[in-house]
Amino acid sequence: MEKEEALAMTLEHADPAKGPNDATVPAMVWARIASHSGETILRKKDHGIWKPISWAELGARARAVGSALRADGLALGQVAGILSEATPDWIAADLGILAVGGVSVGIYPTDGSPAVAHTLQHSGCSVLFVENEEQLDKVLDIRNGCPNLRRIIVMNTKGLRDFSDPMCESIEGLVARGRAVDQKDPEAWQRGIDAIAPSDLAVLAYTSGTTGRARGVMLSHRNIMAQVTGTARLTGQTAADERLAFLPICHVTERILGLYQSLYCRSISSLVENAETVPENLREVRPTVLIAIPRVWQKFYSGIAVASAGAAWLQKTLYEWAFRLSATCVEAELAGHTSRGMLTKLADRLVLRRARRAVGLDRLRVAWVGGAPVSPALLRWYRTFGVDLREVYGLTECGGLAATAPDGRLCLGSVGAAVAHGEVGISPEGEVLVRGAHVCFGYWNDPLGTAAALESGWLRTGDLGRLEEGLLTLTGRRSNLLALPDGAQISPAMLENELALSPYIADALVLRHGRGLCALVMIEIEAVERWAQDNNVPYTGFVSLVRTREVSELIGSAIEKANAQAPAIRRINSYRVIDQNLAPGDPELTPMMKLRRELVIERFRPMIEEMSCAA
């Protein structure tokens, strides 16, 4: 009852239908700053301690940033960018840009100089915030090819004491100038926010480029707020919730369904220290809301699976006993039976709940996975573990969410029904279509691409699927279908997802070669190294590790497991482990560490040809 009352109060205060307070992102944020200035809204770990940041502190810094940008000439509709990991200053810069009518574009911090140059050039970015010396060096190398770039703001100046450049300024200097500007005309700030229209462009969100060149998706304030308010009603998220922010904020899931929605609901966002500390930070925060891409959930699963396999005999035996009981109940639930026996409840209380607590997942009440296809086996595993992980469907072009599983229903194999604030349809060709106020109004500087993607208000997603009793099932990407010898066409994504369910496989590409299927596999390096050490497998480095017979057999067992679920003609009959340690920033990987199909095929073509000969 308290949760429902809290949500009702949030919506009563913030519902766009009740007034202009939430018509735009800045209007929503500064209304909350005015009403809840002393509340904590962010947390960031500093020297081992989680440091709280209040609405007032965040608002003051964002206001100073925005005031300085406006004084420097950032006008309505002009683009400013942020190249940084998730930090409080990333958020302050973003809100400052939006509050003066600017268009905010986030750039993945793992992007190399060529990718950064493409985003800056394509967007026409005039002001860029960079996190530190490393990111600054990228920009200094390519700035001569970015004619619109006129200002670089450095957030962390460590190591730059003797550095001087007329184009560059520290964020502390910018903030000091902004405060001075604001003091001269304090009313100018609210006038600027009031002048922003819901239809104005707010965010340029560049797609990850898994299937092609990244494109700038144009999301207006109306698009964002429609998604945020609609999703808040779905999740029931309130000021009592907490979440862990670990994806780059420029990713649409983290930015809109994570950051902006949490600002709307007044939920605390705890920013992780870095990618390596995510497991530790998860245990410390124990979030109640967690919305992430499949790779994140796969890594959590891999860590738990590896830990349980290496546990002491008694712990392992109890865990397997409790897991078997829960798995039986999950299968019964899938068959329509919902009751759980006393023994299963006892096993959950004594064993599985403690296991969830040990990894920081025990308080979760909203657990969503989306952004890429998900293996039903992964969903079933989490359900058995005691986490009600629900698959959702969305794209950058619709602010991250278009469909989700209805409450109280297990929909393995389906991504659920259209969200209440939108529609989902299927074209005569079988393509998934999305319509609603959350759908973008096109691609930046790409009128042909916009015309091809948007037709009569419907977004053509490029995904194939079917609707049955209102539930959407995806069958693949239109551009990635593989033709089999029997004339059938299949999506490689489902097989790739089954392979990625192995704790030792980070990602895979399934390809058609000859008369069968083959796979390129990227290993989960930390898990494989740990396995090799536990099993006394000698190796001297990455290449020698992946070329060992033992690792080949380890990956081969995962291939066999995936094949066991498929008919003979759809089984993988040859595979190779990628023997290059691909790292963030490599062109073959997206910022979310997914393999880019065309670039991987091109780089590893000799390895693919080997498989063809072997087949």
VEXBATOR-610472 format. One record per residue (C-alpha): residue number from 1; residue in one letter; z, y, x. Coordinates in Angstrom, 2 decimals. Example, Ala and Ser with C-alpha at 12.3 -4.5 7.8 and 13.67 -1.06 7.14 Angstrom:
BEGIN
   num   residuo         z         y         x
     1         a      7.80     -4.50     12.30
     2         s      7.14     -1.06     13.67
***
This chain:
BEGIN
   num   residuo         z         y         x
     1         m      0.00      0.00      0.00
     2         e      0.83      2.38      2.84
     3         k     -2.56      1.69      4.42
     4         e     -4.40      2.46      1.18
     5         e     -2.43      5.68      0.69
     6         a     -3.15      6.76      4.26
     7         l     -6.87      6.15      3.80
     8         a     -6.86      7.99      0.48
     9         m     -5.15     10.97      2.12
    10         t     -7.66     10.94      4.96
    11         l    -10.62     10.85      2.60
    12         e     -9.11     13.46      0.30
    13         h     -8.73     15.80      3.24
    14         a    -12.10     15.02      4.78
    15         d    -14.61     13.83      2.20
    16         p    -17.77     15.97      2.51
    17         a    -18.09     15.89     -1.27
    18         k    -14.86     17.88     -1.54
    19         g    -15.98     20.83      0.57
    20         p    -17.68     22.03      3.78
    21         n    -14.95     20.86      6.19
    22         d    -16.84     17.71      7.17
    23         a    -20.42     18.84      6.74
    24         t    -20.92     18.84     10.53
    25         v    -19.18     17.19     13.46
    26         p    -17.62     20.47     14.76
    27         a    -16.44     21.46     11.28
    28         m    -14.75     18.07     10.91
    29         v    -13.12     18.20     14.34
    30         w    -11.79     21.75     14.13
    31         a    -10.44     21.20     10.62
    32         r     -8.33     18.39     12.07
    33         i     -7.29     20.47     15.05
    34         a     -6.02     23.13     12.64
    35         s     -4.08     20.62     10.53
    36         h     -2.85     18.10     13.12
    37         s     -2.70     20.03     16.41
    38         g      0.41     18.24     17.71
    39         e     -0.78     14.69     17.04
    40         t     -2.07     12.47     19.84
    41         i     -5.79     11.73     19.49
    42         l     -6.70     10.42     22.97
    43         r     -4.98      8.51     25.73
    44         k     -6.09      8.09     29.33
    45         k     -4.31      6.11     32.01
    46         d     -3.30      8.25     34.98
    47         h     -1.46      6.77     38.00
    48         g     -0.38      3.75     35.99
    49         i      0.83      5.68     32.92
    50         w     -1.00      6.22     29.64
    51         k     -1.19     10.00     29.26
    52         p     -1.43     11.29     25.66
    53         i     -3.82     14.11     24.78
    54         s     -3.20     16.04     21.59
    55         w     -5.68     17.54     19.17
    56         a     -4.63     20.99     20.41
    57         e     -5.25     20.12     24.06
    58         l     -8.64     18.55     23.35
    59         g     -9.64     21.43     21.11
    60         a     -8.63     24.12     23.60
    61         r    -10.66     22.57     26.41
    62         a    -13.70     21.92     24.21
    63         r    -13.52     25.48     22.89
    64         a    -13.42     26.93     26.41
    65         v    -16.40     24.77     27.45
    66         g    -18.40     25.81     24.39
    67         s    -17.56     29.51     24.72
    68         a    -18.79     29.52     28.32
    69         l    -21.99     27.65     27.40
    70         r    -22.73     30.12     24.62
    71         a    -22.15     33.05     26.98
    72         d    -24.53     31.41     29.46
    73         g    -27.24     31.32     26.82
    74         l    -27.08     27.82     25.33
    75         a    -28.66     28.52     21.96
    76         l    -28.92     26.60     18.71
    77         g    -31.03     23.48     19.21
    78         q    -31.05     23.58     23.01
    79         v    -30.19     20.39     24.89
    80         a    -27.20     19.86     27.17
    81         g    -26.40     16.51     28.77
    82         i    -23.47     14.50     30.09
    83         l    -23.76     12.00     32.96
    84         s    -20.36     10.38     33.28
    85         e    -18.09      7.45     32.55
    86         a    -15.83      7.81     29.49
    87         t    -13.29     10.54     30.27
    88         p    -11.47     13.21     28.23
    89         d    -13.80     15.79     29.77
    90         w    -16.83     13.82     28.50
    91         i    -15.46     14.26     25.00
    92         a    -14.50     17.91     25.53
    93         a    -17.97     18.69     26.89
    94         d    -19.66     16.90     23.99
    95         l    -17.61     18.70     21.35
    96         g    -18.10     22.03     23.11
    97         i    -21.88     21.56     23.16
    98         l    -21.99     20.61     19.47
    99         a    -19.70     23.46     18.39
   100         v    -22.07     26.13     19.69
   101         g    -25.07     24.51     18.00
   102         g    -26.33     22.69     21.07
   103         v    -27.87     19.22     21.12
   104         s    -25.83     16.72     23.12
   105         v    -27.47     13.92     25.09
   106         g    -25.43     11.29     26.91
   107         i    -26.85      9.59     30.00
   108         y    -25.64      6.20     31.15
   109         p    -23.64      6.57     34.39
   110         t    -25.22      3.37     35.71
   111         d    -28.73      4.83     35.43
   112         g    -30.54      5.32     38.72
   113         s    -32.23      8.56     39.68
   114         p    -35.61      7.66     38.08
   115         a    -33.99      6.91     34.70
   116         v    -31.87     10.08     34.88
   117         a    -34.99     12.09     35.74
   118         h    -36.84     10.63     32.74
   119         t    -34.05     11.60     30.33
   120         l    -33.71     15.11     31.76
   121         q    -37.44     15.72     31.74
   122         h    -38.11     14.19     28.34
   123         s    -35.20     15.92     26.60
   124         g    -35.75     19.30     28.25
   125         c    -32.06     19.36     29.19
   126         s    -30.96     22.81     30.43
   127         v    -27.29     22.17     31.27
   128         l    -25.91     18.93     32.68
   129         f    -22.28     17.83     33.10
   130         v    -21.84     15.29     35.90
   131         e    -18.70     13.27     36.53
   132         n    -18.36     13.39     40.31
   133         e    -20.06     13.53     43.70
   134         e    -21.91     10.25     43.11
   135         q    -23.53     11.47     39.90
   136         l    -24.17     14.90     41.39
   137         d    -26.11     13.35     44.27
   138         k    -28.44     11.61     41.77
   139         v    -29.24     14.90     40.10
   140         l    -29.68     16.92     43.28
   141         d    -32.29     14.37     44.39
   142         i    -34.43     14.84     41.29
   143         r    -33.68     18.36     40.02
   144         n    -36.91     19.85     41.38
   145         g    -38.78     17.64     38.93
   146         c    -36.68     18.85     35.98
   147         p    -37.95     22.39     35.32
   148         n    -35.67     23.09     32.33
   149         l    -32.45     22.24     34.19
   150         r    -30.71     25.46     35.17
   151         r    -27.01     24.58     35.38
   152         i    -24.94     21.62     36.68
   153         i    -21.24     21.36     35.82
   154         v    -19.13     19.03     38.00
   155         m    -16.10     17.49     36.29
   156         n    -14.37     15.93     39.31
   157         t    -14.90     17.91     42.53
   158         k    -13.10     15.47     44.85
   159         g    -14.98     15.38     48.15
   160         l    -16.89     18.57     47.33
   161         r    -14.54     21.24     48.69
   162         d    -17.11     22.55     51.16
   163         f    -20.07     22.08     48.81
   164         s    -21.78     25.19     47.51
   165         d    -24.90     25.50     45.38
   166         p    -25.89     28.39     43.10
   167         m    -26.88     25.95     40.34
   168         c    -23.54     24.11     40.38
   169         e    -20.09     24.99     39.05
   170         s    -16.85     23.08     38.56
   171         i    -15.69     22.42     35.03
   172         e    -12.45     24.26     35.83
   173         g    -14.48     27.35     36.67
   174         l    -16.48     26.95     33.47
   175         v    -13.30     26.57     31.39
   176         a    -11.73     29.67     32.96
   177         r    -14.84     31.72     32.13
   178         g    -14.91     30.32     28.61
   179         r    -11.31     31.30     27.93
   180         a    -12.02     34.84     29.07
   181         v    -15.08     35.02     26.79
   182         d    -13.09     33.64     23.86
   183         q    -10.31     36.19     24.26
   184         k    -12.76     39.06     23.84
   185         d    -13.93     37.84     20.42
   186         p    -11.78     34.98     19.05
   187         e    -13.53     35.00     15.65
   188         a    -16.89     34.23     17.26
   189         w    -15.89     30.58     17.63
   190         q    -15.49     29.86     13.92
   191         r    -18.54     31.95     13.06
   192         g    -20.58     29.74     15.38
   193         i    -19.29     26.55     13.76
   194         d    -19.98     27.92     10.27
   195         a    -23.56     28.74     11.27
   196         i    -24.40     25.10     12.03
   197         a    -26.21     23.37      9.18
   198         p    -25.82     19.67      8.33
   199         s    -29.57     19.25      8.86
   200         d    -29.40     20.63     12.42
   201         l    -30.02     18.24     15.27
   202         a    -26.73     17.15     16.87
   203         v    -27.35     14.20     19.20
   204         l    -30.24     12.81     21.16
   205         a    -29.41      9.11     21.59
   206         y    -31.70      7.33     24.01
   207         t    -32.29      3.67     23.21
   208         s    -31.33      1.10     25.83
   209         g    -34.94      0.18     26.49
   210         t    -34.55     -3.62     26.18
   211         t    -38.06     -3.97     24.77
   212         g    -39.74     -0.87     26.21
   213         r    -39.34      2.70     27.46
   214         a    -36.20      4.42     26.18
   215         r    -36.88      6.86     23.34
   216         g    -34.80      9.82     22.20
   217         v    -33.51      9.20     18.68
   218         m    -32.79     12.43     16.80
   219         l    -29.54     12.28     14.81
   220         s    -28.51     15.26     12.72
   221         h    -24.97     16.23     11.78
   222         r    -25.73     14.88      8.29
   223         n    -26.85     11.52      9.74
   224         i    -23.68     11.21     11.81
   225         m    -21.25     12.29      9.12
   226         a    -22.87     10.02      6.51
   227         q    -22.34      7.09      8.86
   228         v    -18.82      8.08      9.85
   229         t    -17.52      8.69      6.33
   230         g    -19.22      5.60      4.91
   231         t    -17.97      3.32      7.68
   232         a    -14.43      4.71      7.36
   233         r    -14.41      3.55      3.75
   234         l    -15.59      0.11      4.84
   235         t    -12.96     -0.36      7.55
   236         g    -10.05      1.48      5.91
   237         q     -9.41      3.02      9.33
   238         t     -6.55      5.57      9.39
   239         a     -4.31      7.60     11.67
   240         a     -2.17      4.48     12.06
   241         d     -4.97      2.66     13.91
   242         e     -5.63      2.48     17.63
   243         r     -8.73      1.43     19.50
   244         l     -9.76      0.75     23.07
   245         a    -12.79      2.70     24.29
   246         f    -14.59      0.73     27.01
   247         l    -18.32      1.15     26.35
   248         p    -20.16      4.19     27.74
   249         i    -19.79      6.96     25.16
   250         c    -23.54      7.56     25.21
   251         h    -23.97      4.15     23.54
   252         v    -24.40      4.74     19.80
   253         t    -21.76      2.14     18.87
   254         e    -19.10      3.78     21.02
   255         r    -20.10      7.33     20.18
   256         i    -20.46      7.22     16.40
   257         l    -18.62      4.09     15.20
   258         g    -16.04      4.54     17.93
   259         l    -15.36      8.14     18.99
   260         y    -16.58     10.20     16.02
   261         q    -15.20      7.80     13.44
   262         s    -11.81      7.79     15.17
   263         l    -11.80     11.59     15.23
   264         y    -12.60     11.56     11.52
   265         c     -9.81      9.07     10.75
   266         r     -7.38     10.55     13.32
   267         s     -7.12      7.16     15.06
   268         i     -6.06      7.17     18.71
   269         s     -8.78      6.31     21.26
   270         s     -7.45      4.89     24.53
   271         l    -10.01      5.26     27.34
   272         v    -10.06      2.39     29.82
   273         e     -9.58      3.10     33.51
   274         n    -12.78      1.32     34.53
   275         a    -14.80     -1.81     33.74
   276         e    -12.58     -4.01     35.93
   277         t     -9.38     -3.04     34.10
   278         v    -10.61     -3.78     30.56
   279         p     -8.63     -7.07     30.23
   280         e     -5.45     -5.40     31.51
   281         n     -5.93     -2.32     29.31
   282         l     -6.64     -4.54     26.30
   283         r     -3.30     -6.30     26.76
   284         e     -1.51     -2.94     27.07
   285         v     -3.08     -1.18     24.08
   286         r     -3.38     -4.16     21.70
   287         p     -5.86     -2.29     19.48
   288         t     -6.10     -2.66     15.72
   289         v     -9.81     -1.76     15.62
   290         l    -12.41     -3.16     18.01
   291         i    -16.15     -2.66     17.52
   292         a    -18.24     -3.92     20.42
   293         i    -21.55     -5.44     21.48
   294         p    -21.91     -9.25     21.83
   295         r    -21.62     -9.23     25.62
   296         v    -18.10     -7.78     25.40
   297         w    -16.94    -10.44     22.94
   298         q    -18.65    -13.11     25.04
   299         k    -16.75    -11.96     28.13
   300         f    -13.45    -12.05     26.23
   301         y    -14.31    -15.56     25.05
   302         s    -15.30    -16.64     28.57
   303         g    -12.01    -15.39     30.00
   304         i     -9.98    -17.24     27.38
   305         a    -12.03    -20.43     27.76
   306         v    -11.71    -20.44     31.54
   307         a     -7.96    -19.66     31.36
   308         s     -7.28    -22.44     28.85
   309         a     -9.26    -24.94     30.93
   310         g     -7.10    -24.13     33.95
   311         a     -3.74    -24.10     32.13
   312         a     -0.89    -26.50     32.80
   313         w     -1.11    -29.86     31.00
   314         l      1.44    -29.03     28.28
   315         q     -0.03    -25.61     27.53
   316         k     -3.54    -27.01     27.44
   317         t     -2.53    -29.87     25.15
   318         l     -0.75    -27.57     22.68
   319         y     -3.64    -25.12     22.69
   320         e     -6.21    -27.84     22.02
   321         w     -4.03    -29.29     19.24
   322         a     -3.66    -25.93     17.50
   323         f     -7.33    -25.12     17.99
   324         r     -8.44    -28.42     16.43
   325         l     -6.26    -27.82     13.37
   326         s     -7.62    -24.30     12.96
   327         a    -11.21    -25.48     13.47
   328         t    -10.82    -27.99     10.64
   329         c     -9.65    -25.20      8.34
   330         v    -12.53    -22.94      9.34
   331         e    -15.03    -25.66      8.45
   332         a    -13.26    -26.06      5.09
   333         e    -13.49    -22.29      4.53
   334         l    -17.22    -22.43      5.21
   335         a    -17.41    -25.12      2.52
   336         g    -15.63    -22.84      0.05
   337         h    -12.00    -23.93      0.46
   338         t     -9.63    -21.14      1.47
   339         s     -6.12    -22.60      1.67
   340         r     -4.47    -23.46      4.99
   341         g     -1.87    -26.17      5.32
   342         m      1.66    -25.63      6.58
   343         l      0.98    -27.47      9.84
   344         t     -2.01    -25.25     10.61
   345         k      0.04    -22.13      9.88
   346         l      2.82    -23.42     12.13
   347         a      0.32    -24.15     14.93
   348         d     -1.07    -20.65     14.60
   349         r      2.39    -19.06     14.72
   350         l      3.63    -21.10     17.68
   351         v      0.47    -21.35     19.78
   352         l     -2.61    -19.34     18.78
   353         r     -0.74    -16.15     17.91
   354         r      0.87    -16.21     21.35
   355         a     -2.55    -16.79     22.92
   356         r     -3.94    -13.79     21.03
   357         r     -0.95    -11.72     22.14
   358         a     -1.51    -12.74     25.75
   359         v     -5.01    -11.22     25.74
   360         g     -4.24     -8.24     23.48
   361         l     -6.07     -9.35     20.32
   362         d     -3.03    -10.08     18.15
   363         r     -3.01     -6.79     16.21
   364         l     -6.72     -6.69     15.37
   365         r     -7.51     -6.10     11.71
   366         v    -11.07     -4.77     12.15
   367         a    -13.17     -6.80     14.58
   368         w    -16.93     -6.19     14.52
   369         v    -19.75     -7.34     16.76
   370         g    -23.21     -5.81     16.64
   371         g    -26.00     -4.19     18.61
   372         a    -27.73     -7.49     19.46
   373         p    -28.11    -10.97     17.95
   374         v    -24.91    -13.05     17.90
   375         s    -24.49    -16.80     18.10
   376         p    -22.85    -18.25     14.95
   377         a    -20.88    -20.49     17.31
   378         l    -19.24    -17.41     18.84
   379         l    -18.24    -16.14     15.40
   380         r    -16.88    -19.58     14.48
   381         w    -14.90    -19.76     17.72
   382         y    -13.21    -16.39     17.12
   383         r    -12.45    -17.32     13.53
   384         t    -10.81    -20.50     14.83
   385         f     -8.89    -18.49     17.44
   386         g     -7.51    -16.35     14.61
   387         v     -9.69    -13.25     14.95
   388         d    -11.83    -12.44     11.90
   389         l    -14.84    -11.32     13.94
   390         r    -17.61    -10.09     11.65
   391         e    -21.21     -9.61     12.62
   392         v    -22.75     -6.28     11.70
   393         y    -26.31     -5.04     11.97
   394         g    -27.49     -1.65     13.01
   395         l    -29.71      0.34     15.31
   396         t    -29.51      3.59     17.23
   397         e    -31.92      4.99     14.63
   398         c    -29.36      4.62     11.83
   399         g    -26.25      5.60     13.76
   400         g    -25.29      2.03     14.62
   401         l    -24.65      0.38     11.25
   402         a    -26.87     -0.79      8.38
   403         a    -25.28     -4.03      7.13
   404         t    -21.98     -5.84      7.43
   405         a    -20.33     -9.00      6.08
   406         p    -18.47     -8.44      2.79
   407         d    -14.69     -8.66      2.92
   408         g    -13.28    -12.11      2.29
   409         r    -16.57    -13.94      2.91
   410         l    -17.68    -16.00      5.88
   411         c    -21.39    -15.37      6.41
   412         l    -22.28    -17.30      9.56
   413         g    -25.95    -16.83     10.29
   414         s    -26.15    -13.67      8.19
   415         v    -25.37    -10.09      9.19
   416         g    -24.15     -9.38      5.66
   417         a    -25.11     -6.91      2.97
   418         a    -26.33     -3.33      3.19
   419         v    -23.57     -0.77      3.65
   420         a    -22.67      1.17      0.52
   421         h    -24.07      4.39      1.99
   422         g    -27.50      2.87      2.65
   423         e    -30.17      0.38      1.62
   424         v    -31.84     -2.59      3.30
   425         g    -35.22     -4.00      2.30
   426         i    -37.91     -6.37      3.56
   427         s    -41.54     -5.36      3.95
   428         p    -44.38     -7.65      2.81
   429         e    -44.78     -8.61      6.49
   430         g    -41.13     -9.67      6.69
   431         e    -39.91     -6.64      8.63
   432         v    -36.41     -5.33      7.97
   433         l    -36.38     -1.82      6.48
   434         v    -33.42      0.58      6.30
   435         r    -33.00      3.73      4.21
   436         g    -30.19      6.23      3.68
   437         a    -28.61      9.50      4.79
   438         h    -27.55      7.80      8.03
   439         v    -31.16      7.18      9.15
   440         c    -32.48      9.51     11.88
   441         f    -35.31     11.93     11.27
   442         g    -37.48     10.78     14.14
   443         y    -38.01     10.52     17.88
   444         w    -37.81     13.50     20.19
   445         n    -41.26     14.77     21.24
   446         d    -42.90     11.69     19.76
   447         p    -44.62     12.51     16.45
   448         l    -46.77      9.37     16.55
   449         g    -43.76      7.15     17.12
   450         t    -41.89      8.94     14.33
   451         a    -44.78      8.48     11.90
   452         a    -45.00      4.77     12.76
   453         a    -41.27      4.18     12.34
   454         l    -40.52      6.25      9.22
   455         e    -42.48      5.72      6.02
   456         s    -41.46      7.03      2.59
   457         g    -37.89      7.38      3.77
   458         w    -37.73      3.81      5.08
   459         l    -37.10      3.03      8.75
   460         r    -39.22      0.19     10.11
   461         t    -36.75     -1.55     12.42
   462         g    -39.05     -3.93     14.29
   463         d    -36.70     -6.77     13.32
   464         l    -37.79     -9.67     11.14
   465         g    -35.54    -11.09      8.45
   466         r    -35.01    -12.19      4.88
   467         l    -32.73    -11.19      2.02
   468         e    -31.02    -13.91      0.00
   469         e    -28.52    -12.97     -2.72
   470         g    -28.17     -9.55     -1.11
   471         l    -27.33    -10.94      2.34
   472         l    -29.57    -10.17      5.30
   473         t    -30.51    -12.88      7.81
   474         l    -32.36    -11.85     10.95
   475         t    -35.07    -14.14     12.31
   476         g    -36.10    -12.25     15.45
   477         r    -37.88     -9.25     16.91
   478         r    -41.45     -8.80     15.80
   479         s    -42.53     -8.15     19.40
   480         n    -40.73    -11.15     20.94
   481         l    -41.85    -14.11     18.81
   482         l    -42.95    -17.21     20.71
   483         a    -45.77    -19.41     19.41
   484         l    -45.08    -23.16     19.67
   485         p    -47.67    -25.96     20.00
   486         d    -47.07    -26.97     16.36
   487         g    -48.15    -23.50     15.24
   488         a    -44.63    -22.33     14.37
   489         q    -43.25    -19.06     15.66
   490         i    -39.65    -18.76     16.80
   491         s    -37.40    -16.01     18.03
   492         p    -36.05    -16.66     21.54
   493         a    -32.92    -14.67     20.69
   494         m    -31.14    -17.53     18.93
   495         l    -31.54    -19.89     21.88
   496         e    -30.58    -17.11     24.29
   497         n    -27.42    -16.50     22.27
   498         e    -26.50    -20.18     22.40
   499         l    -26.88    -20.13     26.18
   500         a    -24.80    -16.95     26.52
   501         l    -21.97    -18.70     24.69
   502         s    -21.32    -20.57     27.94
   503         p    -18.61    -18.80     29.94
   504         y    -20.84    -19.23     32.99
   505         i    -23.98    -17.52     31.61
   506         a    -24.13    -13.72     31.31
   507         d    -27.60    -13.58     29.77
   508         a    -30.82    -15.58     29.58
   509         l    -34.48    -15.21     28.72
   510         v    -36.22    -18.04     26.85
   511         l    -39.97    -18.05     27.44
   512         r    -43.01    -20.03     26.33
   513         h    -44.74    -21.76     29.22
   514         g    -47.27    -24.54     29.00
   515         r    -46.48    -26.71     26.01
   516         g    -42.75    -26.05     25.98
   517         l    -39.93    -23.59     26.51
   518         c    -38.29    -22.54     29.73
   519         a    -35.38    -20.25     30.56
   520         l    -34.36    -17.77     33.21
   521         v    -30.58    -17.64     33.49
   522         m    -28.35    -14.86     34.84
   523         i    -24.95    -16.28     35.72
   524         e    -21.55    -14.74     34.93
   525         i    -20.76    -14.27     38.60
   526         e    -16.96    -13.99     38.43
   527         a    -16.59    -17.07     36.22
   528         v    -18.95    -19.15     38.36
   529         e    -17.23    -18.09     41.58
   530         r    -13.85    -19.03     40.10
   531         w    -15.24    -22.38     38.95
   532         a    -16.74    -23.05     42.39
   533         q    -13.44    -22.30     44.12
   534         d    -11.49    -24.50     41.69
   535         n    -13.94    -27.36     42.26
   536         n    -14.20    -26.96     46.05
   537         v    -17.88    -26.06     46.01
   538         p    -18.78    -24.52     49.40
   539         y    -20.90    -21.37     49.48
   540         t    -21.35    -18.31     51.69
   541         g    -22.72    -15.75     49.26
   542         f    -24.43    -15.20     45.93
   543         v    -27.73    -16.84     46.84
   544         s    -26.12    -19.91     48.37
   545         l    -23.82    -20.20     45.33
   546         v    -26.60    -20.27     42.72
   547         r    -28.63    -22.70     44.81
   548         t    -25.89    -25.32     45.04
   549         r    -26.45    -28.58     43.21
   550         e    -23.10    -28.22     41.46
   551         v    -23.92    -24.82     39.96
   552         s    -27.36    -26.05     38.91
   553         e    -25.68    -28.95     37.09
   554         l    -23.11    -26.58     35.55
   555         i    -25.88    -24.42     34.07
   556         g    -27.84    -27.52     33.16
   557         s    -24.97    -28.74     31.00
   558         a    -25.06    -25.45     29.07
   559         i    -28.82    -25.92     28.58
   560         e    -28.24    -29.45     27.26
   561         k    -25.58    -28.19     24.86
   562         a    -27.96    -25.59     23.44
   563         n    -30.75    -28.17     23.22
   564         a    -28.53    -30.52     21.22
   565         q    -28.64    -28.08     18.31
   566         a    -32.46    -27.78     18.28
   567         p    -35.36    -30.08     17.32
   568         a    -37.26    -31.61     20.24
   569         i    -40.18    -29.20     20.12
   570         r    -37.81    -26.23     20.32
   571         r    -35.77    -27.39     23.28
   572         i    -35.70    -25.86     26.74
   573         n    -37.31    -28.33     29.14
   574         s    -37.07    -26.31     32.35
   575         y    -34.83    -23.59     33.70
   576         r    -34.11    -21.54     36.81
   577         v    -31.06    -19.50     37.80
   578         i    -31.97    -15.97     38.88
   579         d    -31.11    -15.87     42.58
   580         q    -30.81    -12.11     42.83
   581         n    -27.45    -10.52     42.06
   582         l    -28.66     -7.93     39.55
   583         a    -26.31     -4.96     39.35
   584         p    -25.84     -1.89     37.12
   585         g    -28.67      0.53     37.77
   586         d    -31.26     -2.15     38.55
   587         p    -34.37     -1.62     36.42
   588         e    -34.25     -5.23     35.19
   589         l    -30.96     -4.56     33.39
   590         t    -30.18     -2.31     30.46
   591         p    -27.05     -0.14     30.70
   592         m    -25.32     -2.85     28.63
   593         m    -26.21     -5.45     31.32
   594         k    -28.84     -7.19     29.16
   595         l    -32.03     -8.48     30.76
   596         r    -35.12     -6.33     30.15
   597         r    -37.68     -8.92     29.15
   598         e    -40.91     -7.45     30.49
   599         l    -39.44     -6.22     33.78
   600         v    -37.64     -9.52     34.42
   601         i    -40.81    -11.51     33.70
   602         e    -42.74     -9.33     36.13
   603         r    -40.18     -9.50     38.95
   604         f    -39.48    -13.21     38.69
   605         r    -42.98    -14.40     37.85
   606         p    -43.11    -16.85     40.79
   607         m    -39.92    -18.50     39.52
   608         i    -41.48    -18.77     36.05
   609         e    -44.63    -20.30     37.54
   610         e    -42.46    -22.89     39.30
   611         m    -41.05    -23.93     35.94
   612         s    -44.56    -24.21     34.52
   613         c    -45.54    -26.59     37.30
   614         a    -42.34    -28.57     36.84
   615         a    -42.99    -28.90     33.11
***
